[in-house]
Amino acid sequence: MPKAKTYQRLGRDLALTRYTGVPASLALNDADSWGTLDLQAVPGGGPGLRRNSETMDLGAVAGRENLGQALILRLLTQKGALTGLGHPDYGSRLVELIGELNNETSRNLARLYIIEAVSQEPRVRQLLDLSVEASQSNPDTLRITFSVLPIDDDAPLGITLEVTL
């Protein structure tokens, strides 16, 4: 019987994005544009403690969910914004597209910036596919869909987010 995957190398962090995931190349994560990410509050309690709706605690994500969140945060963080913390290459150049027209040039630049940012994530083995399209409901919004192959995993992780220009 094969050993169950633990995804320990993908890490654990505070929950900042709404995330649901299944092992497929379908869209698993939705974040809508800039500034809508916040700490997730969940019913409190822990090992040995009774959970109730009155006690709240910070949520956490681990494994594939943590990788999905990390990729979204990397894409929505301006490259160089964490230089003072010792991470000058963290982030992406997507913010440079704010105020630009949603045309083929902007979508191609977005593809380039996403490829650059995802390639810097050490927990990603391979970028499998990438689509950048104009949102059907908001003409000034890019709908970004991509999937990656995490390290130590053969199941693709799909992510979708929308970025308003």
ZAMARBA-7789 format. One record per residue: residue number from 1; residue in three letters; x, y, z of N, C-alpha, C in turn. Coordinates in steps of 0.001 Angstrom, whole numbers. Atoms other than C-alpha are relative to their C-alpha. Layout:
N
REC/pos/code/n_x/n_y/n_z/ca_x/ca_y/ca_z/c_x/c_y/c_z
REC/NUM/ALA/X/Y/Z/X/Y/Z/X/Y/Z
...
END
This chain:
165
REC/pos/code/n_x/n_y/n_z/ca_x/ca_y/ca_z/c_x/c_y/c_z
REC/1/MET/848/-1177/0/0/0/0/896/1244/0
REC/2/PRO/-852/-1182/68/1511/3386/-1010/-188/884/1232
REC/3/LYS/12/-891/-1150/2401/5805/1742/-803/1270/-334
REC/4/ALA/805/-1201/206/-27/8739/2144/903/1224/-92
REC/5/LYS/-775/-1229/155/1303/12098/993/-293/940/1163
REC/6/THR/187/-958/-1087/1866/14610/3773/205/1429/-460
REC/7/TYR/-252/-1328/561/3012/17587/1648/729/903/989
REC/8/GLN/-716/-788/-992/5276/18702/4522/934/1014/-639
REC/9/ARG/-936/-927/633/7753/20314/2121/-702/1210/-589
REC/10/LEU/733/-1141/538/4985/22618/865/-292/1032/1072
REC/11/GLY/49/-971/-1081/4838/24279/4292/-1357/229/622
REC/12/ARG/1193/-363/-763/2292/25771/6676/81/1492/292
REC/13/ASP/0/-1435/-212/1219/29414/7157/-1385/427/461
REC/14/LEU/1298/-564/-323/-1589/31676/8327/-844/50/-1266
REC/15/ALA/913/-21/1142/-4645/31542/6055/-324/1447/-365
REC/16/LEU/261/-1353/484/-4928/34717/3974/-942/31/-1186
REC/17/THR/871/33/1164/-6903/33608/912/-1075/-1055/210
REC/18/ARG/1027/1036/-10/-10116/31697/437/525/-1125/-874
REC/19/TYR/-621/1080/759/-8902/28293/-669/-764/-1296/178
REC/20/THR/484/1371/-18/-10455/24981/-1582/760/-717/-1092
REC/21/GLY/-834/667/983/-8470/22391/-3420/-325/-1462/-187
REC/22/VAL/74/1410/345/-8677/19083/-5155/1167/-284/-918
REC/23/PRO/-1137/287/877/-5850/17295/-6987/-425/-113/-1457
REC/24/ALA/369/-32/1410/-6721/18356/-10543/522/1293/-606
REC/25/SER/-449/-1232/638/-5880/21009/-13094/-1142/1008/-111
REC/26/LEU/1104/-953/-29/-9161/22802/-12379/369/1200/859
REC/27/ALA/-251/-1186/-822/-9288/26249/-10853/-304/-314/1455
REC/28/LEU/160/369/-1398/-8760/25742/-7121/-39/1184/927
REC/29/ASN/-160/-1099/-921/-8146/29149/-5688/-494/1275/-655
REC/30/ASP/515/-1254/520/-9934/32435/-6160/433/1141/906
REC/31/ALA/-300/-1240/-703/-8581/35807/-5119/-402/1100/-958
REC/32/ASP/450/-1017/923/-10201/38877/-6531/710/1322/219
REC/33/SER/-726/-1244/148/-7787/41680/-7314/811/391/1216
REC/34/TRP/-918/-526/-1009/-5715/43848/-5004/-762/351/1268
REC/35/GLY/521/-484/-1265/-6407/44399/-1333/-1151/-765/603
REC/36/THR/1136/721/-562/-9084/41777/-706/442/-1181/847
REC/37/LEU/-501/1116/-784/-6846/39363/1204/161/442/1444
REC/38/ASP/-88/-321/-1416/-6992/39283/4983/170/-1288/782
REC/39/LEU/-110/1186/-842/-6341/36934/7875/-1355/-681/113
REC/40/GLN/1230/767/-92/-8923/34188/8050/-292/-316/1470
REC/41/ALA/413/351/-1355/-10835/33838/11327/-840/-1267/-65
REC/42/VAL/698/1283/-32/-12066/30349/12157/-460/-273/1424
REC/43/PRO/406/338/-1364/-13905/28845/15134/1204/-461/808
REC/44/GLY/-1149/282/-847/-11442/28615/18003/-25/-1378/609
REC/45/GLY/-177/1310/-611/-10267/25667/19976/1172/-686/-646
REC/46/GLY/-1137/710/550/-7492/23260/19360/3/-1416/510
REC/47/PRO/-64/1373/-490/-6303/19809/20242/-412/-72/1464
REC/48/GLY/471/177/-1366/-8192/18785/23334/-955/1078/466
REC/49/LEU/913/-1076/-378/-10285/21977/23369/-1276/-101/-816
REC/50/ARG/1284/50/691/-13962/22141/22491/-138/1207/-921
REC/51/ARG/198/-1100/951/-14713/24213/19393/-1401/575/210
REC/52/ASN/1310/-634/-48/-17510/26738/19589/21/1247/-865
REC/53/SER/85/-1131/927/-18744/29607/17451/336/1330/665
REC/54/GLU/-296/-1249/-679/-18052/32237/20126/1493/298/53
REC/55/THR/-1439/-180/-78/-14293/31673/20263/572/-41/-1407
REC/56/MET/-589/-47/1331/-12375/32720/17153/1518/-90/112
REC/57/ASP/-1442/156/55/-8794/31986/16160/442/288/-1426
REC/58/LEU/-513/-183/1354/-6543/32581/13164/38/-1335/-712
REC/59/GLY/-38/1213/785/-6869/30018/10408/1402/-270/-515
REC/60/ALA/-1295/388/558/-3928/28130/8975/-233/-858/-1227
REC/61/VAL/23/877/1166/-3228/26419/5680/1313/-761/-27
REC/62/ALA/-1204/824/83/-745/23660/4985/-6/-739/-1325
REC/63/GLY/-121/832/1189/532/21605/2074/-389/715/-1273
REC/64/ARG/417/-556/1292/-1109/22232/-1294/-707/1338/161
REC/65/GLU/694/-1260/-244/-3348/24949/145/999/1115/281
REC/66/ASN/-1022/-997/-298/-276/26760/1473/738/420/-1269
REC/67/LEU/-666/-341/1254/1438/26570/-1917/-896/877/-864
REC/68/GLY/928/-827/779/-1664/27935/-3662/-61/1421/518
REC/69/GLN/26/-1325/-607/-1868/30823/-1224/1317/736/-248
REC/70/ALA/-1308/-621/197/1873/31485/-1527/156/526/-1425
REC/71/LEU/-99/-449/1390/1639/31723/-5317/-849/1244/-237
REC/72/ILE/858/-1178/157/-1277/34166/-5166/648/1211/659
REC/73/LEU/-629/-1124/-692/507/36330/-2600/1239/483/-743
REC/74/ARG/-1185/-392/779/3707/36276/-4686/-421/825/-1211
REC/75/LEU/455/-716/1191/1767/37412/-7770/-564/1380/333
REC/76/LEU/629/-1267/-354/-77/40199/-5929/917/939/780
REC/77/THR/-981/-836/-695/3046/41536/-4184/951/599/-1026
REC/78/GLN/-903/-668/935/5091/44103/-6088/1422/-492/209
REC/79/LYS/-1386/465/-70/8543/42773/-6912/859/1079/642
REC/80/GLY/-861/-928/-702/11046/44377/-4568/-616/571/1266
REC/81/ALA/662/-567/-1176/8471/45295/-1899/557/-563/1308
REC/82/LEU/-548/610/-1212/10172/42944/584/1525/83/59
REC/83/THR/-1453/-164/-2/13725/44114/-116/520/293/1402
REC/84/GLY/-419/-348/-1351/13971/45611/3366/-11/-1172/960
REC/85/LEU/46/1207/-825/13177/42181/4802/960/-1070/-503
REC/86/GLY/-988/939/517/15941/40523/2785/-473/-850/-1155
REC/87/HIS/523/774/1129/13828/39276/-138/-203/910/-1214
REC/88/PRO/123/-973/1090/14578/41644/-3049/-656/-554/-1261
REC/89/ASP/562/581/1217/13408/39204/-5747/-1416/-536/181
REC/90/TYR/1345/530/-253/10109/38217/-4090/-1035/903/-654
REC/91/GLY/1109/-742/580/6918/39269/-5851/-40/-136/-1509
REC/92/SER/125/16/1458/5914/39949/-9420/-125/1434/-504
REC/93/ARG/115/-1313/632/5709/42824/-11849/-1425/274/-474
REC/94/LEU/1386/-194/432/1928/42480/-12335/-526/1394/340
REC/95/VAL/497/-1323/-399/1333/45756/-10467/380/1073/-1012
REC/96/GLU/-386/-965/1029/3115/47553/-13317/-1079/162/-1066
REC/97/LEU/1062/-53/1010/27/46838/-15429/-1214/807/445
REC/98/ILE/1129/-793/-486/-2349/48849/-13238/-78/1291/-792
REC/99/GLY/213/-1201/800/-3819/51632/-15340/169/-211/-1492
REC/100/GLU/-179/301/1424/-2963/49949/-18648/-1313/-518/-595
REC/101/LEU/1160/561/690/-5537/48904/-21242/64/-1523/54
REC/102/ASN/76/1456/36/-6691/45303/-21197/30/-420/-1473
REC/103/ASN/-165/373/1401/-5283/44486/-24620/1016/-1146/-101
REC/104/GLU/-901/1139/193/-3074/41774/-26115/1395/269/569
REC/105/THR/-1319/-344/-544/117/43616/-25123/21/-177/1519
REC/106/SER/66/130/-1457/-931/43834/-21467/-133/-1453/428
REC/107/ARG/167/1426/-348/-2036/40194/-21410/1305/-767/-226
REC/108/ASN/-1294/655/226/1298/39099/-22918/1009/374/1084
REC/109/LEU/-880/-406/-1099/3197/41149/-20328/-389/-723/1289
REC/110/ALA/452/725/-1189/1059/39568/-17596/500/-1440/-36
REC/111/ARG/-513/1372/130/1998/36111/-18913/1489/-61/354
REC/112/LEU/-1433/-54/-280/5687/37033/-18822/259/186/1493
REC/113/TYR/-206/-284/-1423/5444/38447/-15279/-382/-1206/870
REC/114/ILE/423/1187/-753/3603/35337/-14058/1035/-1107/-137
REC/115/ILE/-1036/1026/211/6165/32993/-15609/1227/320/840
REC/116/GLU/-1160/-409/-803/8969/34993/-13953/-231/-304/1480
REC/117/ALA/274/155/-1433/7304/34917/-10513/-137/-1466/394
REC/118/VAL/209/1417/-335/6229/31256/-10562/1321/-763/-81
REC/119/SER/-1274/703/131/9692/30166/-11703/903/213/1216
REC/120/GLN/-803/-260/-1201/11138/31664/-8495/-505/-739/1233
REC/121/GLU/557/717/-1151/8931/29555/-6210/658/-1370/95
REC/122/PRO/-746/1258/-98/11126/26676/-4958/-868/-1236/214
REC/123/ARG/884/1150/-209/8100/24483/-4167/-731/-415/-1264
REC/124/VAL/620/329/1284/7027/24429/-7831/1027/-688/-875
REC/125/ARG/-874/752/894/8575/21792/-10055/-157/487/-1436
REC/126/GLN/233/-366/1397/6922/22957/-13290/-1301/785/-134
REC/127/LEU/1215/-698/400/4419/25469/-14662/-582/-783/-1161
REC/128/LEU/580/877/1022/2034/23305/-16697/-773/760/-1062
REC/129/ASP/757/-783/975/-311/25791/-18319/-295/1363/586
REC/130/LEU/241/-1380/-412/-1132/29479/-18210/-934/653/-1005
REC/131/SER/938/-721/838/-4058/31460/-19532/-252/1370/623
REC/132/VAL/309/-1364/-436/-4502/35243/-19270/-996/549/-1000
REC/133/GLU/1080/-453/883/-7796/36518/-20668/-684/1203/612
REC/134/ALA/848/-1077/-505/-10047/39531/-20391/-1193/-639/693
REC/135/SER/1168/505/-723/-12770/38902/-17807/-1255/307/-805
REC/136/GLN/1251/-198/746/-16199/38461/-19411/-877/1063/655
REC/137/SER/890/-923/-701/-17946/40509/-16720/624/1374/251
REC/138/ASN/-681/-1268/-258/-15304/43245/-16192/1092/208/-1047
REC/139/PRO/-976/-173/1081/-13446/44513/-19279/1359/530/455
REC/140/ASP/-1291/-499/-478/-10697/46126/-17150/695/-1003/924
REC/141/THR/-525/1021/-898/-9928/42842/-15368/592/-1165/-784
REC/142/LEU/-632/1184/571/-7528/40044/-16274/-411/-1227/809
REC/143/ARG/279/1284/-656/-8602/36483/-15485/1200/-897/-285
REC/144/ILE/-1238/775/104/-5449/34475/-14811/-263/-1400/524
REC/145/THR/174/1392/-390/-5620/30687/-14713/1274/-744/-353
REC/146/PHE/-1191/790/274/-2620/28424/-14367/34/-1216/903
REC/147/SER/-203/1159/-863/-1572/25091/-12974/1489/-290/64
REC/148/VAL/-1394/327/-254/1709/23964/-11505/83/-1435/511
REC/149/LEU/-297/1297/-580/3267/20679/-10543/863/259/1230
REC/150/PRO/-800/-224/-1209/4378/20948/-6896/1118/-1032/121
REC/151/ILE/-1044/985/-272/7563/19261/-5719/-633/-1173/738
REC/152/ASP/463/1211/-680/7002/15702/-4484/-1476/-295/-222
REC/153/ASP/1420/218/263/3562/15576/-6121/-192/-121/-1507
REC/154/ASP/284/164/1417/2280/14336/-9467/-1375/531/-384
REC/155/ALA/1324/-562/269/-1149/15975/-9152/124/1509/-196
REC/156/PRO/-91/-1443/241/-1412/19442/-10711/-797/795/1027
REC/157/LEU/690/-946/-867/-2434/22394/-8553/-432/1156/-881
REC/158/GLY/538/-1068/850/-4699/24840/-10394/-383/1209/809
REC/159/ILE/289/-1257/-676/-5128/28486/-9469/-625/972/-990
REC/160/THR/635/-1042/795/-7396/31221/-10793/-111/1249/838
REC/161/LEU/209/-1267/-675/-7336/34873/-9847/-311/1062/-1026
REC/162/GLU/309/-1117/861/-8618/38108/-11273/726/1229/508
REC/163/VAL/-755/-1196/-326/-6543/41276/-11368/-581/1162/-801
REC/164/THR/561/-1188/655/-8114/44645/-12111/1134/950/-385
REC/165/LEU/-1044/-912/498/-5962/46921/-14259/-320/1437/322
END
